[in-house]
């Protein structure tokens, strides 16, 4: 098999531009939207991977001083699907006209003229999912890592340029000046090193009919079937249920996950991140959540949501702890599937 660098050379020799590896979500609402490889004294493009960095360099990708234009928001339609664009280069997206290399789009391909190793996978069976998280705070300087709550998962990410994220129906409206969201991705170990990806952006929930706040996000726990590490069966009682934080892993500081180099955390059932909308992240999702334990067989039951009226500006409040990779029979499934998530 040709290496990525050799393939890039051959394509370039034939007049075909090969996109550099790695990936990012792209939208005018993101921080660092116009950052290039020349903006910093190191490669801090939105697609550049984050690893072993100090907090100021990995948090929001170090792009807090490069905010979006006022009024630019990524819309999250409550109970529907938000379609994002993920690519190895801005030129492969709708916003190609502000990229350094111009229009290189090729339909739904996230990395035109590149092998799948450019976005760190050996194939569709090797993708490890990505996440969208939200903080109900308009002032980005006030947000801390634990303020983000994962609200949507696409388990077949990164695989396509157009990537759907199902939004929970009960998401409350954002403050008047909007919320902040972030895209998170950790790829397979089969095609690359221990790399993290985080890109922050301004967002707004639209069409909300709820005023129920989010529960306080807790740390995810590795509880799914893990045959590569001698655990063929899932441990539902060892999972974190309800609102969960994103993974902050393999940085120089402010990590919340401490898995080893060859056992990274993934946005999959392995950490009870079901594909689609995370419908159990609200303060009233569970009446009680038992403490997780490797030997526990007790799992909480998801409550039927109460009818609510829309509110003007909710905030993330406390409640919820503790999550399974398989749904117990008494529990209502909480992974509402997105419109496009598996087969393309």
C-alpha contacts under 8 A as a table, 3 or more apart, distances in Angstrom:
res1	aa1	res2	aa2	distance
2	X	6	X	6.32
2	X	7	X	6.03
3	X	6	X	5.25
3	X	7	X	6.06
4	X	7	X	5.12
4	X	8	X	6.05
4	X	114	X	7.53
4	X	115	X	6.84
4	X	117	X	7.11
4	X	118	X	7.20
5	X	8	X	5.05
5	X	9	X	6.29
6	X	9	X	5.09
6	X	10	X	6.30
7	X	10	X	5.14
7	X	11	X	6.12
7	X	114	X	7.88
8	X	11	X	5.15
8	X	12	X	6.06
8	X	17	X	7.76
8	X	18	X	5.43
8	X	114	X	7.37
9	X	12	X	5.12
9	X	13	X	6.14
10	X	13	X	5.04
10	X	14	X	6.46
11	X	14	X	5.14
11	X	15	X	6.42
11	X	16	X	4.98
11	X	17	X	6.56
11	X	18	X	6.51
11	X	113	X	7.68
12	X	15	X	4.98
12	X	16	X	5.00
12	X	17	X	5.60
12	X	18	X	6.81
13	X	16	X	7.31
16	X	113	X	7.33
17	X	113	X	6.85
18	X	112	X	6.77
18	X	113	X	5.02
18	X	114	X	5.72
19	X	88	X	6.54
19	X	89	X	6.60
19	X	111	X	5.91
19	X	112	X	6.24
19	X	113	X	6.60
19	X	114	X	6.17
19	X	118	X	7.99
20	X	88	X	6.48
20	X	89	X	7.34
20	X	111	X	7.92
20	X	114	X	7.93
20	X	118	X	6.84
21	X	88	X	5.94
21	X	111	X	7.68
21	X	117	X	7.62
21	X	118	X	4.05
21	X	119	X	5.85
21	X	120	X	7.98
22	X	47	X	5.52
22	X	48	X	6.48
22	X	49	X	6.90
22	X	88	X	5.49
22	X	118	X	5.93
22	X	119	X	5.05
22	X	120	X	7.13
23	X	46	X	7.81
23	X	47	X	4.67
23	X	48	X	7.50
23	X	86	X	6.61
23	X	87	X	5.20
23	X	88	X	4.17
23	X	89	X	7.22
23	X	119	X	6.20
23	X	158	X	7.94
24	X	46	X	5.94
24	X	47	X	4.78
24	X	86	X	5.49
24	X	87	X	5.72
24	X	88	X	6.34
24	X	89	X	7.85
24	X	197	X	7.46
24	X	198	X	7.98
24	X	199	X	7.02
25	X	84	X	6.89
25	X	85	X	5.74
25	X	86	X	4.31
25	X	87	X	6.58
25	X	183	X	6.78
25	X	199	X	6.93
26	X	30	X	7.10
26	X	33	X	7.34
26	X	84	X	7.35
26	X	85	X	5.64
26	X	86	X	6.00
26	X	87	X	7.30
26	X	90	X	6.85
26	X	93	X	7.43
27	X	30	X	5.72
27	X	33	X	7.18
27	X	74	X	7.30
27	X	84	X	7.76
27	X	85	X	7.39
27	X	95	X	7.66
28	X	33	X	6.29
28	X	68	X	6.50
28	X	69	X	7.86
28	X	72	X	6.37
28	X	73	X	7.63
29	X	33	X	7.63
29	X	68	X	5.19
29	X	69	X	7.26
29	X	72	X	4.83
29	X	73	X	4.95
29	X	74	X	5.96
29	X	201	X	5.24
29	X	202	X	5.37
29	X	203	X	7.37
30	X	33	X	5.53
30	X	67	X	6.98
30	X	68	X	5.76
30	X	199	X	7.10
30	X	200	X	5.71
30	X	201	X	3.78
30	X	202	X	6.35
31	X	60	X	7.39
31	X	63	X	5.58
31	X	64	X	6.39
31	X	65	X	7.99
31	X	66	X	5.53
31	X	67	X	4.57
31	X	68	X	5.62
31	X	199	X	7.18
31	X	200	X	5.79
31	X	201	X	5.61
32	X	35	X	4.97
32	X	45	X	7.60
32	X	46	X	6.52
32	X	63	X	5.12
32	X	64	X	7.65
32	X	66	X	5.05
32	X	67	X	6.45
32	X	68	X	7.54
33	X	46	X	7.34
33	X	66	X	7.67
33	X	67	X	7.95
33	X	68	X	7.08
34	X	98	X	7.50
34	X	99	X	7.89
35	X	38	X	7.83
35	X	39	X	5.81
35	X	44	X	7.51
35	X	45	X	5.72
35	X	46	X	7.16
35	X	66	X	7.70
36	X	39	X	5.39
36	X	40	X	7.96
36	X	43	X	7.98
36	X	44	X	7.35
36	X	45	X	5.32
36	X	100	X	7.98
37	X	40	X	6.84
37	X	42	X	7.28
37	X	43	X	5.16
37	X	44	X	6.37
37	X	45	X	5.67
38	X	41	X	6.95
38	X	42	X	7.79
38	X	43	X	7.50
39	X	44	X	7.68
40	X	43	X	6.63
40	X	44	X	6.36
43	X	48	X	6.58
44	X	47	X	7.76
44	X	48	X	5.72
44	X	61	X	7.47
44	X	62	X	7.78
45	X	48	X	5.28
46	X	61	X	7.10
46	X	199	X	6.78
47	X	88	X	6.35
47	X	89	X	7.38
47	X	197	X	7.69
48	X	197	X	7.73
49	X	195	X	5.65
49	X	196	X	5.79
49	X	197	X	5.61
50	X	53	X	6.71
50	X	58	X	6.01
50	X	61	X	7.49
50	X	195	X	5.80
50	X	196	X	4.97
50	X	197	X	5.85
50	X	198	X	7.75
50	X	251	X	7.56
51	X	58	X	7.74
51	X	194	X	7.13
51	X	195	X	5.55
51	X	196	X	6.21
51	X	250	X	5.75
51	X	251	X	5.17
51	X	252	X	7.70
52	X	250	X	5.85
52	X	251	X	3.99
52	X	252	X	4.58
52	X	253	X	7.97
53	X	57	X	5.96
53	X	58	X	5.90
53	X	251	X	5.07
53	X	252	X	5.01
53	X	253	X	7.32
54	X	57	X	5.49
54	X	58	X	6.47
54	X	251	X	6.72
54	X	252	X	5.18
54	X	253	X	5.74
55	X	58	X	5.39
55	X	59	X	5.61
55	X	251	X	7.74
55	X	252	X	7.36
55	X	253	X	5.92
55	X	254	X	6.46
56	X	59	X	5.68
56	X	62	X	5.84
57	X	60	X	7.83
57	X	61	X	5.92
57	X	62	X	4.32
58	X	61	X	4.55
58	X	62	X	5.60
58	X	198	X	7.67
58	X	251	X	7.68
59	X	62	X	5.74
59	X	198	X	7.63
60	X	63	X	5.76
60	X	64	X	6.41
60	X	182	X	7.88
60	X	198	X	6.32
60	X	199	X	5.70
60	X	200	X	5.27
61	X	64	X	7.87
61	X	198	X	6.17
61	X	199	X	6.13
61	X	200	X	7.66
62	X	65	X	7.83
63	X	66	X	5.20
63	X	67	X	7.21
64	X	67	X	6.09
64	X	140	X	7.86
68	X	72	X	6.47
68	X	201	X	7.74
68	X	202	X	7.75
69	X	72	X	5.74
72	X	202	X	7.13
73	X	178	X	7.75
73	X	201	X	7.58
73	X	202	X	5.09
73	X	203	X	4.66
73	X	204	X	6.25
74	X	201	X	7.42
74	X	202	X	6.26
74	X	203	X	4.49
74	X	204	X	6.32
75	X	82	X	7.21
75	X	203	X	5.74
75	X	204	X	5.08
75	X	205	X	5.98
75	X	206	X	6.47
76	X	80	X	7.94
76	X	81	X	7.62
76	X	82	X	5.75
76	X	167	X	6.52
76	X	203	X	7.07
76	X	204	X	5.92
76	X	205	X	4.59
76	X	206	X	5.80
77	X	80	X	5.38
77	X	81	X	6.67
77	X	82	X	6.59
77	X	167	X	6.54
77	X	205	X	5.82
77	X	206	X	4.71
77	X	207	X	5.86
77	X	208	X	7.56
78	X	167	X	5.47
78	X	168	X	5.87
78	X	169	X	4.65
78	X	170	X	6.71
78	X	171	X	5.90
78	X	205	X	6.39
78	X	206	X	6.04
78	X	207	X	5.69
78	X	208	X	5.55
79	X	166	X	7.19
79	X	167	X	5.36
79	X	168	X	5.12
79	X	169	X	3.51
79	X	170	X	7.18
80	X	166	X	5.85
80	X	167	X	5.60
80	X	168	X	7.52
80	X	169	X	7.20
81	X	164	X	6.16
81	X	165	X	5.51
81	X	166	X	4.34
81	X	167	X	5.85
81	X	338	X	6.34
81	X	339	X	6.58
82	X	164	X	5.78
82	X	165	X	5.22
82	X	166	X	6.25
82	X	167	X	6.92
83	X	162	X	6.32
83	X	163	X	5.56
83	X	164	X	4.41
83	X	165	X	6.17
84	X	161	X	7.93
84	X	162	X	5.81
84	X	163	X	5.27
84	X	164	X	6.24
84	X	165	X	7.49
85	X	93	X	6.67
85	X	161	X	5.18
85	X	162	X	4.79
85	X	163	X	6.04
86	X	93	X	7.78
86	X	110	X	6.13
86	X	158	X	7.39
86	X	160	X	7.19
86	X	161	X	4.82
86	X	162	X	6.56
86	X	163	X	6.87
87	X	90	X	6.72
87	X	92	X	6.29
87	X	93	X	6.88
87	X	109	X	7.86
87	X	110	X	4.24
87	X	111	X	5.88
87	X	161	X	5.71
88	X	92	X	7.40
88	X	110	X	6.19
88	X	111	X	5.26
88	X	118	X	7.76
88	X	119	X	7.26
89	X	92	X	5.62
89	X	93	X	7.52
89	X	99	X	7.91
89	X	111	X	7.19
90	X	93	X	5.39
90	X	94	X	7.93
90	X	95	X	6.29
90	X	96	X	5.56
90	X	98	X	7.74
90	X	99	X	5.57
91	X	94	X	7.74
91	X	95	X	6.73
91	X	96	X	3.91
91	X	97	X	7.22
91	X	98	X	7.76
91	X	99	X	5.28
91	X	100	X	7.45
91	X	101	X	6.27
91	X	102	X	5.41
91	X	103	X	5.01
91	X	104	X	5.36
91	X	105	X	6.54
92	X	95	X	7.99
92	X	96	X	6.29
92	X	103	X	6.47
92	X	104	X	5.08
92	X	105	X	4.12
92	X	106	X	6.98
92	X	109	X	7.92
92	X	110	X	6.77
92	X	111	X	7.00
92	X	112	X	7.03
93	X	96	X	5.56
93	X	103	X	7.99
93	X	105	X	6.24
93	X	161	X	7.65
94	X	97	X	8.00
95	X	98	X	6.01
95	X	99	X	7.20
96	X	99	X	5.13
96	X	101	X	7.96
96	X	102	X	5.48
96	X	103	X	5.09
96	X	104	X	7.53
96	X	105	X	7.94
97	X	102	X	5.82
97	X	103	X	6.79
98	X	102	X	7.35
99	X	102	X	5.55
99	X	103	X	7.94
101	X	104	X	7.62
104	X	112	X	6.96
105	X	109	X	7.58
105	X	112	X	6.75
106	X	109	X	5.62
106	X	112	X	5.91
107	X	161	X	7.88
108	X	160	X	5.56
108	X	161	X	4.84
108	X	162	X	6.13
109	X	112	X	5.71
109	X	159	X	7.88
109	X	160	X	5.67
109	X	161	X	5.41
110	X	158	X	7.96
110	X	159	X	6.97
110	X	160	X	5.41
110	X	161	X	4.21
111	X	114	X	5.67
111	X	115	X	7.84
111	X	116	X	7.94
111	X	118	X	7.03
111	X	119	X	7.41
114	X	117	X	7.82
114	X	118	X	6.18
115	X	118	X	5.75
116	X	119	X	5.65
116	X	120	X	6.48
116	X	121	X	5.70
116	X	122	X	6.21
116	X	123	X	6.78
117	X	120	X	4.48
117	X	121	X	5.23
117	X	122	X	6.21
117	X	191	X	6.00
117	X	192	X	7.97
118	X	121	X	7.75
119	X	158	X	6.80
119	X	159	X	7.95
120	X	187	X	6.12
120	X	188	X	6.53
120	X	190	X	7.65
120	X	191	X	4.69
120	X	192	X	5.82
121	X	124	X	7.55
121	X	126	X	5.60
121	X	127	X	5.90
121	X	187	X	7.29
121	X	188	X	6.26
121	X	190	X	6.81
121	X	191	X	5.32
122	X	125	X	7.75
122	X	126	X	5.83
122	X	127	X	7.97
122	X	190	X	7.04
122	X	191	X	6.50
123	X	126	X	5.30
123	X	127	X	6.90
124	X	127	X	5.67
124	X	156	X	7.15
124	X	159	X	7.05
126	X	188	X	6.54
126	X	190	X	7.77
127	X	155	X	7.28
127	X	156	X	5.72
127	X	157	X	6.12
127	X	158	X	6.53
127	X	159	X	7.29
127	X	187	X	6.93
127	X	188	X	6.47
128	X	155	X	6.11
128	X	156	X	6.70
128	X	157	X	6.63
128	X	158	X	7.83
128	X	186	X	7.16
128	X	187	X	5.80
128	X	188	X	6.02
128	X	266	X	5.85
128	X	267	X	6.41
128	X	268	X	6.62
129	X	153	X	6.93
129	X	154	X	5.47
129	X	155	X	3.69
129	X	156	X	5.28
129	X	157	X	4.57
129	X	158	X	6.78
129	X	185	X	6.88
129	X	186	X	7.66
129	X	187	X	7.68
129	X	266	X	6.72
129	X	267	X	5.07
129	X	268	X	6.22
130	X	153	X	5.94
130	X	154	X	5.65
130	X	155	X	6.32
130	X	156	X	7.83
130	X	157	X	5.56
130	X	158	X	7.24
130	X	183	X	7.31
130	X	184	X	5.67
130	X	185	X	4.59
130	X	186	X	7.12
130	X	266	X	7.90
130	X	267	X	5.68
131	X	150	X	6.53
131	X	151	X	7.64
131	X	152	X	5.79
131	X	153	X	4.64
131	X	154	X	6.50
131	X	183	X	5.75
131	X	184	X	5.14
131	X	185	X	6.57
131	X	246	X	7.75
131	X	267	X	6.66
132	X	150	X	5.72
132	X	151	X	6.10
132	X	152	X	5.33
132	X	153	X	6.59
132	X	165	X	7.71
132	X	181	X	6.85
132	X	182	X	5.71
132	X	183	X	4.77
132	X	184	X	6.41
133	X	148	X	5.67
133	X	149	X	4.99
133	X	150	X	3.92
133	X	151	X	5.47
133	X	152	X	7.06
133	X	181	X	5.43
133	X	182	X	5.38
133	X	183	X	6.64
133	X	184	X	7.86
133	X	246	X	7.10
134	X	148	X	5.20
134	X	149	X	5.36
134	X	150	X	6.49
134	X	151	X	6.97
134	X	179	X	7.04
134	X	180	X	5.82
134	X	181	X	4.29
134	X	182	X	6.60
135	X	143	X	7.37
135	X	147	X	5.73
135	X	148	X	4.84
135	X	149	X	6.59
135	X	179	X	6.01
135	X	180	X	5.33
135	X	181	X	6.19
135	X	316	X	7.53
136	X	174	X	6.20
136	X	175	X	7.09
136	X	178	X	7.74
136	X	179	X	4.89
136	X	180	X	6.62
136	X	314	X	7.19
136	X	315	X	5.57
136	X	316	X	6.37
137	X	140	X	6.95
137	X	142	X	7.54
137	X	143	X	6.91
137	X	175	X	7.23
137	X	178	X	7.29
137	X	179	X	5.19
137	X	180	X	6.34
137	X	315	X	7.70
138	X	175	X	6.84
138	X	177	X	5.61
138	X	178	X	5.39
138	X	179	X	5.14
138	X	180	X	6.51
139	X	142	X	5.65
139	X	143	X	7.21
140	X	143	X	5.48
140	X	180	X	7.07
143	X	147	X	6.23
144	X	147	X	5.37
144	X	148	X	7.60
145	X	148	X	6.04
146	X	149	X	7.83
146	X	217	X	7.02
146	X	245	X	6.33
147	X	217	X	7.32
147	X	245	X	7.77
147	X	316	X	7.86
148	X	181	X	7.75
148	X	217	X	7.28
148	X	245	X	5.93
148	X	246	X	6.93
149	X	216	X	7.99
149	X	217	X	5.62
149	X	243	X	6.17
149	X	244	X	5.68
149	X	245	X	5.06
149	X	246	X	6.82
149	X	281	X	7.96
150	X	153	X	7.77
150	X	243	X	7.00
150	X	244	X	5.94
150	X	245	X	5.98
150	X	246	X	6.07
150	X	278	X	7.38
151	X	167	X	6.92
151	X	168	X	7.01
151	X	277	X	6.08
151	X	278	X	4.99
151	X	279	X	7.60
151	X	281	X	7.28
152	X	165	X	5.78
152	X	166	X	5.95
152	X	167	X	6.23
152	X	168	X	7.67
152	X	275	X	7.66
152	X	276	X	5.47
152	X	277	X	4.57
152	X	278	X	5.52
153	X	165	X	6.45
153	X	166	X	7.65
153	X	267	X	6.96
153	X	273	X	6.87
153	X	274	X	6.82
153	X	275	X	5.23
153	X	276	X	4.92
153	X	277	X	6.51
153	X	278	X	7.42
154	X	157	X	5.80
154	X	163	X	7.67
154	X	164	X	7.04
154	X	165	X	6.19
154	X	275	X	5.58
154	X	276	X	5.91
154	X	338	X	7.63
154	X	341	X	6.16
155	X	267	X	6.80
155	X	268	X	6.18
155	X	274	X	7.99
155	X	275	X	5.61
155	X	276	X	7.99
155	X	341	X	7.05
155	X	342	X	7.74
156	X	159	X	6.18
156	X	341	X	6.04
156	X	342	X	5.94
157	X	160	X	7.16
157	X	163	X	7.36
160	X	163	X	6.10
163	X	340	X	7.32
163	X	341	X	7.48
164	X	338	X	6.21
164	X	339	X	6.59
164	X	340	X	5.76
164	X	341	X	6.62
165	X	276	X	6.45
165	X	277	X	7.23
165	X	338	X	5.87
166	X	276	X	5.27
166	X	277	X	4.79
166	X	336	X	7.19
166	X	337	X	6.74
166	X	338	X	4.60
166	X	339	X	7.27
167	X	171	X	7.55
167	X	276	X	7.79
167	X	277	X	5.24
167	X	278	X	7.83
168	X	171	X	5.72
168	X	277	X	5.09
168	X	278	X	6.31
168	X	279	X	5.40
168	X	336	X	7.90
169	X	208	X	7.54
169	X	279	X	7.65
170	X	208	X	7.08
170	X	209	X	6.90
170	X	210	X	5.36
170	X	211	X	7.86
170	X	212	X	7.15
170	X	279	X	7.73
171	X	205	X	7.02
171	X	208	X	6.33
171	X	209	X	7.91
171	X	210	X	6.40
171	X	211	X	7.79
171	X	212	X	7.54
171	X	213	X	7.91
172	X	205	X	6.95
172	X	208	X	5.67
172	X	209	X	7.09
172	X	210	X	5.15
172	X	211	X	5.16
172	X	212	X	6.37
172	X	213	X	6.75
172	X	310	X	7.10
172	X	311	X	6.93
172	X	313	X	7.55
172	X	314	X	6.34
173	X	204	X	7.24
173	X	205	X	5.28
173	X	206	X	6.81
173	X	208	X	5.75
173	X	210	X	7.69
173	X	211	X	7.48
173	X	310	X	7.53
173	X	311	X	6.62
173	X	312	X	6.19
173	X	313	X	5.87
173	X	314	X	6.69
174	X	177	X	7.64
174	X	178	X	5.24
174	X	179	X	5.48
174	X	204	X	5.84
174	X	205	X	6.02
174	X	312	X	7.29
174	X	313	X	5.36
174	X	314	X	6.60
175	X	178	X	5.13
175	X	179	X	6.58
175	X	312	X	6.80
175	X	313	X	4.44
175	X	314	X	7.00
176	X	312	X	7.78
176	X	313	X	7.11
178	X	202	X	6.76
178	X	203	X	6.02
178	X	204	X	5.37
179	X	202	X	5.99
179	X	203	X	5.24
179	X	204	X	5.83
180	X	200	X	7.12
180	X	201	X	5.88
180	X	202	X	4.59
180	X	203	X	5.49
181	X	200	X	5.74
181	X	201	X	5.34
181	X	202	X	5.95
181	X	203	X	5.96
182	X	198	X	6.53
182	X	199	X	5.39
182	X	200	X	4.08
182	X	201	X	5.89
183	X	197	X	7.65
183	X	198	X	5.48
183	X	199	X	5.25
183	X	200	X	6.43
184	X	196	X	7.57
184	X	197	X	5.53
184	X	198	X	4.76
184	X	199	X	6.97
184	X	246	X	7.20
184	X	247	X	7.82
185	X	196	X	6.16
185	X	197	X	5.08
185	X	198	X	6.82
185	X	266	X	7.98
185	X	267	X	7.70
186	X	194	X	7.97
186	X	195	X	6.30
186	X	196	X	5.11
186	X	197	X	6.44
186	X	264	X	7.57
186	X	265	X	7.30
186	X	266	X	6.22
186	X	267	X	7.80
187	X	191	X	7.89
187	X	192	X	7.70
187	X	195	X	7.17
187	X	196	X	7.72
187	X	266	X	7.58
188	X	191	X	6.09
188	X	192	X	7.10
189	X	192	X	5.67
189	X	193	X	6.19
189	X	194	X	7.07
189	X	262	X	6.56
189	X	263	X	7.99
189	X	264	X	7.74
192	X	195	X	7.75
194	X	250	X	7.12
194	X	261	X	6.10
194	X	262	X	7.68
194	X	264	X	7.32
195	X	250	X	7.56
196	X	248	X	7.96
196	X	249	X	7.09
196	X	250	X	7.61
205	X	208	X	6.63
208	X	310	X	6.35
209	X	308	X	6.91
209	X	309	X	5.81
209	X	310	X	4.54
209	X	311	X	7.87
210	X	307	X	7.89
210	X	308	X	5.11
210	X	309	X	5.24
210	X	310	X	4.48
210	X	311	X	6.62
211	X	308	X	6.24
211	X	309	X	6.00
211	X	310	X	5.02
211	X	311	X	4.76
211	X	312	X	7.94
211	X	314	X	6.53
212	X	282	X	6.70
212	X	283	X	6.99
212	X	284	X	7.79
212	X	308	X	7.24
212	X	314	X	7.48
213	X	282	X	5.98
213	X	283	X	6.02
213	X	314	X	5.84
213	X	315	X	5.92
213	X	316	X	5.60
213	X	317	X	6.45
214	X	243	X	7.29
214	X	281	X	5.82
214	X	282	X	4.20
214	X	283	X	5.27
214	X	315	X	7.31
214	X	316	X	4.96
214	X	317	X	6.15
214	X	318	X	7.78
215	X	242	X	7.46
215	X	243	X	5.86
215	X	281	X	5.91
215	X	282	X	4.89
215	X	283	X	4.14
215	X	284	X	7.78
215	X	316	X	6.36
215	X	317	X	5.55
215	X	318	X	5.14
215	X	319	X	4.90
215	X	320	X	5.65
216	X	243	X	6.39
216	X	244	X	7.97
216	X	283	X	7.69
216	X	316	X	6.50
216	X	317	X	5.56
216	X	318	X	4.37
216	X	319	X	5.48
216	X	320	X	6.22
216	X	321	X	7.72
217	X	242	X	7.64
217	X	243	X	4.48
217	X	244	X	4.44
217	X	245	X	5.25
217	X	281	X	7.92
217	X	320	X	7.38
217	X	321	X	7.54
218	X	240	X	7.26
218	X	243	X	6.22
218	X	244	X	4.70
218	X	245	X	5.66
218	X	320	X	7.55
218	X	321	X	5.80
218	X	322	X	6.64
219	X	240	X	7.12
219	X	244	X	5.79
219	X	245	X	5.58
219	X	246	X	7.94
219	X	256	X	7.33
219	X	322	X	7.79
220	X	239	X	7.27
220	X	240	X	5.44
220	X	244	X	5.81
220	X	245	X	6.68
220	X	246	X	7.88
220	X	247	X	7.88
220	X	271	X	5.97
220	X	272	X	7.62
220	X	322	X	7.98
220	X	323	X	7.71
221	X	238	X	7.08
221	X	239	X	5.43
221	X	240	X	5.72
221	X	271	X	5.52
221	X	272	X	7.77
221	X	323	X	7.43
222	X	238	X	7.75
222	X	239	X	6.85
222	X	265	X	7.66
222	X	270	X	5.82
222	X	271	X	4.76
222	X	272	X	7.82
223	X	234	X	5.93
223	X	235	X	5.20
223	X	236	X	6.49
223	X	238	X	5.57
223	X	239	X	5.24
223	X	270	X	5.81
223	X	271	X	5.80
223	X	272	X	7.14
223	X	294	X	8.00
223	X	323	X	7.83
223	X	324	X	6.51
223	X	325	X	6.67
224	X	233	X	7.06
224	X	234	X	4.21
224	X	235	X	6.08
224	X	236	X	7.34
224	X	239	X	7.99
224	X	269	X	5.94
224	X	270	X	3.95
224	X	271	X	6.21
224	X	272	X	6.94
224	X	324	X	6.86
224	X	325	X	4.92
224	X	326	X	7.93
225	X	231	X	5.83
225	X	232	X	5.17
225	X	233	X	4.58
225	X	234	X	4.12
225	X	235	X	7.40
225	X	270	X	6.39
225	X	325	X	7.59
226	X	229	X	5.63
226	X	230	X	6.57
226	X	231	X	4.74
226	X	232	X	5.66
226	X	233	X	7.13
226	X	234	X	7.42
226	X	270	X	7.20
227	X	230	X	5.00
227	X	231	X	4.79
227	X	232	X	4.41
227	X	233	X	7.66
228	X	231	X	7.32
231	X	234	X	7.37
234	X	324	X	7.48
234	X	325	X	6.23
234	X	326	X	7.34
235	X	238	X	5.48
235	X	239	X	7.10
235	X	294	X	6.52
235	X	295	X	7.72
235	X	296	X	7.87
235	X	297	X	7.77
235	X	324	X	6.65
235	X	325	X	7.41
236	X	239	X	5.58
236	X	296	X	7.81
236	X	297	X	6.78
236	X	298	X	7.89
236	X	299	X	6.82
236	X	323	X	6.60
236	X	324	X	3.77
236	X	325	X	6.00
236	X	326	X	6.64
236	X	327	X	7.98
237	X	292	X	5.56
237	X	293	X	5.94
237	X	294	X	6.59
237	X	295	X	7.02
237	X	296	X	4.63
237	X	297	X	4.86
237	X	298	X	5.44
237	X	299	X	5.55
237	X	323	X	7.03
237	X	324	X	6.47
238	X	292	X	4.48
238	X	293	X	4.50
238	X	294	X	4.83
238	X	295	X	7.28
238	X	296	X	6.50
238	X	323	X	6.64
238	X	324	X	6.97
239	X	271	X	7.02
239	X	272	X	6.55
239	X	292	X	5.99
239	X	293	X	7.81
239	X	322	X	6.60
239	X	323	X	3.24
239	X	324	X	4.74
239	X	325	X	7.48
240	X	244	X	7.31
240	X	271	X	7.75
240	X	272	X	7.05
240	X	292	X	6.84
240	X	321	X	6.63
240	X	322	X	3.91
240	X	323	X	3.08
240	X	324	X	7.05
241	X	244	X	7.63
241	X	272	X	7.67
241	X	280	X	7.76
241	X	289	X	7.33
241	X	300	X	7.72
241	X	320	X	7.36
241	X	321	X	6.47
241	X	322	X	5.01
241	X	323	X	3.32
241	X	324	X	7.17
242	X	280	X	5.00
242	X	281	X	4.67
242	X	282	X	7.24
242	X	285	X	7.14
242	X	286	X	7.70
242	X	320	X	5.93
242	X	321	X	6.82
242	X	322	X	7.16
242	X	323	X	6.89
243	X	280	X	6.78
243	X	281	X	4.07
243	X	282	X	6.97
243	X	320	X	6.74
243	X	321	X	7.65
244	X	281	X	7.55
247	X	255	X	7.99
247	X	256	X	6.64
247	X	257	X	6.22
247	X	265	X	7.12
248	X	251	X	7.43
248	X	254	X	7.33
248	X	255	X	4.84
248	X	256	X	5.27
248	X	257	X	5.88
249	X	255	X	5.22
249	X	256	X	6.50
249	X	257	X	5.14
249	X	258	X	6.41
249	X	259	X	7.69
250	X	255	X	6.88
250	X	257	X	7.87
250	X	258	X	7.29
251	X	254	X	7.20
251	X	255	X	6.23
252	X	255	X	7.73
255	X	258	X	7.11
257	X	265	X	7.70
259	X	263	X	5.91
259	X	264	X	5.75
259	X	265	X	6.93
260	X	263	X	5.28
260	X	264	X	6.46
261	X	264	X	6.39
265	X	271	X	7.49
266	X	270	X	6.98
266	X	271	X	7.01
267	X	270	X	7.53
267	X	271	X	6.74
267	X	273	X	5.65
268	X	271	X	5.96
268	X	272	X	6.49
268	X	273	X	4.97
268	X	274	X	6.28
268	X	275	X	7.27
269	X	272	X	4.35
269	X	273	X	5.04
269	X	274	X	5.56
269	X	275	X	7.97
269	X	324	X	7.73
269	X	325	X	4.84
269	X	326	X	7.79
270	X	273	X	7.26
270	X	325	X	6.22
271	X	323	X	7.73
271	X	324	X	7.68
271	X	325	X	6.98
272	X	323	X	5.78
272	X	324	X	5.28
272	X	325	X	4.80
273	X	278	X	7.71
273	X	325	X	7.77
274	X	277	X	7.90
274	X	278	X	7.13
274	X	325	X	7.73
274	X	334	X	7.54
274	X	335	X	4.96
275	X	335	X	5.56
275	X	336	X	7.12
275	X	337	X	5.94
275	X	338	X	7.60
276	X	335	X	5.24
276	X	336	X	5.00
276	X	337	X	4.30
276	X	338	X	5.04
277	X	334	X	7.46
277	X	335	X	5.49
277	X	336	X	4.94
277	X	337	X	6.56
277	X	338	X	7.10
278	X	281	X	6.29
278	X	334	X	6.16
278	X	335	X	5.63
278	X	336	X	7.09
279	X	282	X	7.57
279	X	334	X	5.08
279	X	335	X	6.53
279	X	336	X	7.11
280	X	285	X	5.24
280	X	286	X	7.78
280	X	302	X	7.13
280	X	334	X	6.00
281	X	285	X	6.58
282	X	285	X	5.20
283	X	286	X	7.52
283	X	317	X	7.40
283	X	318	X	7.05
283	X	319	X	5.60
283	X	320	X	6.73
284	X	287	X	6.66
284	X	303	X	7.40
284	X	305	X	7.40
285	X	302	X	5.76
285	X	303	X	5.45
285	X	304	X	7.57
285	X	305	X	6.97
286	X	289	X	6.61
286	X	300	X	6.87
286	X	301	X	6.45
286	X	302	X	5.26
286	X	303	X	5.50
286	X	320	X	7.26
287	X	301	X	7.93
287	X	302	X	7.96
287	X	303	X	6.99
288	X	300	X	6.61
288	X	320	X	7.71
289	X	299	X	7.39
289	X	300	X	5.38
289	X	320	X	6.60
289	X	321	X	6.28
289	X	322	X	6.38
290	X	298	X	7.03
290	X	299	X	6.83
290	X	300	X	6.70
290	X	322	X	7.09
291	X	321	X	7.59
291	X	322	X	6.01
292	X	296	X	6.79
292	X	322	X	5.82
292	X	323	X	7.56
293	X	296	X	5.07
299	X	323	X	7.67
299	X	324	X	7.76
299	X	328	X	7.47
300	X	331	X	7.65
301	X	330	X	6.55
301	X	331	X	5.01
301	X	332	X	7.48
302	X	331	X	5.61
302	X	332	X	5.93
303	X	332	X	7.99
311	X	314	X	6.81
324	X	327	X	6.53
327	X	331	X	6.31
327	X	332	X	7.77
327	X	333	X	6.44
328	X	331	X	5.41
329	X	332	X	7.91
333	X	336	X	7.64
337	X	341	X	7.49
338	X	341	X	5.95
340	X	343	X	7.62
340	X	344	X	7.94
